[in-house]
Each structure stands twice: as structure tokens, then as C-alpha cells.
Amino acid sequence: MKNADRKALLLGTALASTLLLGTLIAPSPAAAQVTCAINPPNVPAPPGRIEIINPGDSIDCVNVFDRNNGAELEVIHLETDGANEFITLDNSGNLTATPT
């Protein structure tokens, strides 16, 4: 009987380890996101400003271009309106805002 308990314990430990490892390395589910690529709605080609307001999803914005605000207040304006809608912004371009 002592042997059976040890085997059951080892099997349970191995199963728990496998499940834990599987959840840690499994890919996360894909989420639809609005991007700041050139020419989605309201994103003019450089050097224009970027504006995305309430797209109905998260915003993942990567800007590599030099941009300026023209006659607007902001060079980049990103806004969501729902729970769990996140904004990520990575910028490596020069941003120039001229007061109006």
C-alpha cells in the first residue's frame, strides 16, 4: 500500500507541474487592436498628426516618423472609451508641436 501512495503522489505532482508549465508558456489569445500604421482612418501620412478616438478596441501605436501638429493642439491624440481598452504608444520619431 505504501508503494501505491508514493506512485499516486508522484503522478499527481507530475500532472500539476505539466499543467502549470502549460499555462505559463501557452500563447495568450489574440486581441484585435487598432494600430497607428500609415493611413488607417484619421491617421494621415507623415508628417501629419495621429488621432484615434474611441475605436471600440485597444490601440497599439508604433510611430517611427517625424510628425508635427499642423493647426491642431496635439501631435498624437489617442483615446479609448471602454473598460479593458488599453493604449500602447511607442515613438521613435521627432514630434513637433507648434502653439496655435
TORFIKE-508699 format. One line per field, with one value per residue: residue in one letter; residue number from 0; x, y, z of N, C-alpha, C in turn. Coordinates in nm, 4 decimals. Layout:
N
rest <- [A	...]
nr <- [NUM	...]
n.px <- [X	...]
n.py <- [Y	...]
n.pz <- [Z	...]
ca.px <- [X	...]
ca.py <- [Y	...]
ca.pz <- [Z	...]
c.px <- [X	...]
c.py <- [Y	...]
c.pz <- [Z	...]
// end
This chain:
100
rest <- [M	K	N	A	D	R	K	A	L	L	L	G	T	A	L	A	S	T	L	L	L	G	T	L	I	A	P	S	P	A	A	A	Q	V	T	C	A	I	N	P	P	N	V	P	A	P	P	G	R	I	E	I	I	N	P	G	D	S	I	D	C	V	N	V	F	D	R	N	N	G	A	E	L	E	V	I	H	L	E	T	D	G	A	N	E	F	I	T	L	D	N	S	G	N	L	T	A	T	P	T]
nr <- [0	1	2	3	4	5	6	7	8	9	10	11	12	13	14	15	16	17	18	19	20	21	22	23	24	25	26	27	28	29	30	31	32	33	34	35	36	37	38	39	40	41	42	43	44	45	46	47	48	49	50	51	52	53	54	55	56	57	58	59	60	61	62	63	64	65	66	67	68	69	70	71	72	73	74	75	76	77	78	79	80	81	82	83	84	85	86	87	88	89	90	91	92	93	94	95	96	97	98	99]
n.px <- [0.0822	0.1997	0.3693	0.1857	0.0701	0.2905	0.3424	0.1058	0.1263	0.3588	0.2684	0.0572	0.2010	0.3594	0.1593	0.0452	0.2670	0.3014	0.0608	0.0872	0.3213	0.2301	0.0347	0.1900	0.3608	0.1960	0.0610	-0.0826	-0.4266	-0.5211	-0.5829	-0.7911	-0.6700	-0.6456	-0.4272	-0.1526	-0.0591	0.0461	-0.2068	-0.4520	-0.7953	-0.8202	-0.5466	-0.3112	-0.0656	0.2834	0.4077	0.1940	-0.0357	-0.1296	-0.4390	-0.6602	-0.9673	-1.1790	-1.1956	-1.3277	-1.1840	-0.8667	-0.5689	-0.2767	-0.0028	0.2641	0.4970	0.7243	0.7951	0.8807	0.6731	0.4304	0.2079	0.0510	-0.2286	-0.3512	-0.3957	-0.2555	0.0141	0.0037	-0.2892	-0.4582	-0.7324	-0.9516	-1.2691	-1.3759	-1.3984	-1.1121	-0.9839	-0.6910	-0.4104	-0.1209	0.1792	0.4533	0.7175	0.9529	1.0058	1.0615	0.8700	0.6870	0.5336	0.3547	0.2484	-0.0874]
n.py <- [-0.1197	0.1215	0.1750	0.2293	0.4718	0.6411	0.6335	0.7465	1.0012	1.0981	1.0890	1.2737	1.5071	1.5317	1.5744	1.8159	1.9847	1.9757	2.0945	2.3512	2.4443	2.4388	2.6409	2.8637	2.8897	2.8882	3.0499	3.3778	3.4671	3.6085	3.9528	4.1877	4.4873	4.8376	4.9969	5.2316	5.2458	5.3716	5.5523	5.4358	5.5054	5.8519	5.8878	6.0557	6.0430	6.0742	6.4084	6.4429	6.4684	6.2198	6.0818	5.8994	5.8188	5.6694	5.3915	5.1563	4.9462	4.8258	5.0297	5.0089	5.1686	5.2423	5.4634	5.5703	5.7849	6.1310	6.3799	6.6503	6.8912	7.0551	7.2565	7.1787	7.0888	6.8702	6.6452	6.3691	6.2042	5.9869	5.7944	5.6012	5.4498	5.2426	4.9767	4.7796	4.8512	4.9256	5.1512	5.1596	5.3129	5.3586	5.5525	5.6698	5.8720	6.2228	6.4617	6.7504	7.0234	7.3042	7.5975	7.7172]
n.pz <- [0.0000	0.0655	-0.1484	-0.3566	-0.2728	-0.2914	-0.5670	-0.6645	-0.5544	-0.6849	-0.9503	-0.9365	-0.8743	-1.1044	-1.2964	-1.2061	-1.2345	-1.5130	-1.6021	-1.4892	-1.6166	-1.8808	-1.8787	-1.8329	-2.0547	-2.2711	-2.5590	-2.5413	-2.5911	-2.9028	-2.9513	-3.0997	-3.2313	-3.2801	-3.4945	-3.5407	-3.7958	-4.1182	-4.2761	-4.1605	-4.0636	-3.9917	-3.9596	-4.1010	-4.3671	-4.2853	-4.2634	-4.0900	-3.8047	-3.5559	-3.4855	-3.3032	-3.1917	-2.9658	-3.0868	-3.0378	-2.9484	-2.8179	-2.8511	-3.0317	-3.0856	-3.2898	-3.3757	-3.6140	-3.7553	-3.8223	-3.6977	-3.7037	-3.5498	-3.7122	-3.7440	-3.5157	-3.1621	-3.0435	-3.1230	-3.1247	-3.0591	-2.8734	-2.7782	-2.5820	-2.4914	-2.3408	-2.0931	-2.0251	-2.2607	-2.3872	-2.4188	-2.6030	-2.6706	-2.8710	-2.9626	-3.1939	-3.3569	-3.4295	-3.2600	-3.3196	-3.1855	-3.2561	-3.1084	-3.1312]
ca.px <- [0.0000	0.2886	0.4174	0.0779	0.0575	0.4049	0.3217	-0.0036	0.1794	0.4483	0.1856	-0.0132	0.2998	0.3959	0.0442	0.0349	0.3790	0.2724	-0.0449	0.1422	0.4125	0.1484	-0.0323	0.2895	0.4226	0.0946	0.0440	-0.2037	-0.5207	-0.5038	-0.6831	-0.7951	-0.6238	-0.6344	-0.2866	-0.1216	0.0103	0.0123	-0.3341	-0.5821	-0.8794	-0.7725	-0.4008	-0.2550	0.0740	0.3738	0.4360	0.0710	-0.0573	-0.2028	-0.5560	-0.7524	-1.0576	-1.2839	-1.2057	-1.4032	-1.0894	-0.7386	-0.4868	-0.1351	0.0513	0.4088	0.5277	0.8677	0.8098	0.8748	0.5370	0.4009	0.0653	-0.0239	-0.3082	-0.4192	-0.3283	-0.1661	0.0781	-0.0559	-0.4065	-0.5137	-0.8363	-1.0487	-1.3806	-1.4323	-1.3182	-1.0160	-0.9296	-0.5636	-0.3349	0.0234	0.2413	0.5984	0.7521	1.0951	1.0160	1.0612	0.7372	0.6966	0.4049	0.3607	0.1297	-0.1778]
ca.py <- [0.0000	0.2357	0.1992	0.2890	0.6112	0.7150	0.6461	0.8420	1.1327	1.1369	1.1139	1.3999	1.6142	1.5463	1.6324	1.9567	2.0556	1.9875	2.1940	2.4827	2.4812	2.4644	2.7707	2.9700	2.9074	2.8917	3.1856	3.4459	3.4814	3.7288	4.0567	4.2837	4.6184	4.9408	5.0362	5.3636	5.2324	5.4809	5.5560	5.3922	5.6251	5.9654	5.8924	6.0950	6.0083	6.1709	6.4468	6.4799	6.4221	6.0945	6.0957	5.7857	5.8442	5.5700	5.2973	5.0378	4.8424	4.8774	5.0975	4.9739	5.2686	5.2493	5.5696	5.5816	5.9003	6.2659	6.4330	6.7795	6.9036	7.1403	7.3585	7.1142	7.1028	6.7597	6.5746	6.2357	6.2032	5.8514	5.7950	5.4915	5.4809	5.1235	4.9013	4.6871	4.9022	4.9805	5.2301	5.1404	5.4050	5.3578	5.6557	5.6949	5.9883	6.3554	6.5223	6.8961	7.0870	7.4491	7.6564	7.7853]
ca.pz <- [0.0000	0.0733	-0.2846	-0.4352	-0.2313	-0.3456	-0.7119	-0.6847	-0.5223	-0.7937	-1.0686	-0.9143	-0.8838	-1.2455	-1.3658	-1.1660	-1.2975	-1.6560	-1.6198	-1.4578	-1.7243	-1.9995	-1.8704	-1.8353	-2.1859	-2.3764	-2.6117	-2.4969	-2.7014	-2.9839	-2.9307	-3.2094	-3.1887	-3.3815	-3.4992	-3.5945	-3.9237	-4.2106	-4.3462	-4.1100	-4.0507	-3.9111	-3.9458	-4.2306	-4.3911	-4.2236	-4.1252	-4.0193	-3.6683	-3.5385	-3.3986	-3.2985	-3.0797	-2.9425	-3.1975	-2.9991	-2.9094	-2.7715	-2.9515	-3.0265	-3.1768	-3.3058	-3.4712	-3.6424	-3.8438	-3.7667	-3.7163	-3.6417	-3.5205	-3.8041	-3.6753	-3.4024	-3.0337	-3.0128	-3.2342	-3.1178	-2.9717	-2.8669	-2.6744	-2.5830	-2.4026	-2.2801	-1.9975	-2.0854	-2.3866	-2.3443	-2.5156	-2.6025	-2.7653	-2.8859	-3.0590	-3.2149	-3.4449	-3.3652	-3.2544	-3.3106	-3.1622	-3.2671	-3.0452	-3.2246]
c.px <- [0.0868	0.3405	0.3116	0.0603	0.1702	0.3883	0.2121	0.0441	0.2706	0.3707	0.1108	0.0800	0.3386	0.2828	0.0300	0.1463	0.3541	0.1659	0.0061	0.2342	0.3347	0.0798	0.0674	0.3467	0.3225	0.0799	-0.0854	-0.2982	-0.5005	-0.6168	-0.6768	-0.7523	-0.6216	-0.4900	-0.2716	-0.0425	-0.0333	-0.1213	-0.4483	-0.6681	-0.8184	-0.6223	-0.3421	-0.1114	0.1631	0.3940	0.3122	0.0595	-0.1327	-0.3188	-0.6425	-0.8355	-1.1668	-1.2996	-1.2865	-1.3126	-0.9637	-0.6637	-0.3415	-0.0652	0.2037	0.4354	0.6782	0.8973	0.8152	0.7369	0.5255	0.2512	-0.0132	-0.0982	-0.3790	-0.3392	-0.2232	-0.1034	0.0229	-0.1688	-0.4687	-0.6125	-0.9270	-1.1598	-1.4384	-1.3388	-1.2309	-0.9761	-0.8037	-0.4971	-0.1866	0.0810	0.3915	0.6317	0.9028	1.1155	1.0223	0.9207	0.7533	0.5573	0.4234	0.2357	0.0433	-0.2282]
c.py <- [0.1264	0.2737	0.2693	0.4370	0.6959	0.7365	0.7490	0.9843	1.1828	1.1693	1.2465	1.5193	1.6391	1.6119	1.7814	2.0393	2.0776	2.0932	2.3355	2.5316	2.5141	2.5995	2.8861	2.9953	2.9091	3.0340	3.2468	3.4617	3.6136	3.8266	4.1518	4.4193	4.7116	4.9880	5.1757	5.3528	5.3457	5.4521	5.4708	5.5171	5.7269	5.9676	5.9277	6.0461	6.1123	6.2900	6.4813	6.4176	6.2894	6.1217	5.9716	5.8032	5.7379	5.4706	5.1723	4.9227	4.9080	4.9432	5.0565	5.0602	5.2666	5.3533	5.5794	5.7052	6.0308	6.3213	6.5693	6.7956	6.9885	7.2460	7.3019	7.1321	6.9947	6.7036	6.4327	6.2411	6.0640	5.8458	5.6744	5.5253	5.3591	5.0599	4.8022	4.7251	4.9808	5.0587	5.2008	5.2318	5.3909	5.4587	5.6688	5.8114	6.1170	6.4131	6.6720	6.9539	7.2380	7.5071	7.7286	7.9147]
c.pz <- [0.0000	-0.0644	-0.3692	-0.3994	-0.2891	-0.4959	-0.7416	-0.6578	-0.6339	-0.9209	-1.0546	-0.9255	-1.0286	-1.3235	-1.3322	-1.2303	-1.4455	-1.6813	-1.5929	-1.5685	-1.8522	-1.9957	-1.8765	-1.9737	-2.3004	-2.4281	-2.5609	-2.6152	-2.7748	-2.9546	-3.0491	-3.1550	-3.3071	-3.3784	-3.5575	-3.7245	-4.0161	-4.2779	-4.2915	-4.0960	-3.9544	-3.8874	-4.0821	-4.2443	-4.3238	-4.3145	-4.0443	-3.8825	-3.6688	-3.4443	-3.4138	-3.1727	-3.0785	-3.0583	-3.1641	-2.9603	-2.8553	-2.8862	-2.9277	-3.1300	-3.1743	-3.4141	-3.4889	-3.7270	-3.7651	-3.7978	-3.6514	-3.6319	-3.6192	-3.7257	-3.5517	-3.2740	-3.0106	-3.1400	-3.2412	-3.0164	-2.9817	-2.7515	-2.6922	-2.4843	-2.3318	-2.1791	-2.0739	-2.2271	-2.3498	-2.4561	-2.4944	-2.7088	-2.7579	-2.9942	-3.0705	-3.3115	-3.3643	-3.3734	-3.2336	-3.2970	-3.1649	-3.2041	-3.1489	-3.1664]
// end
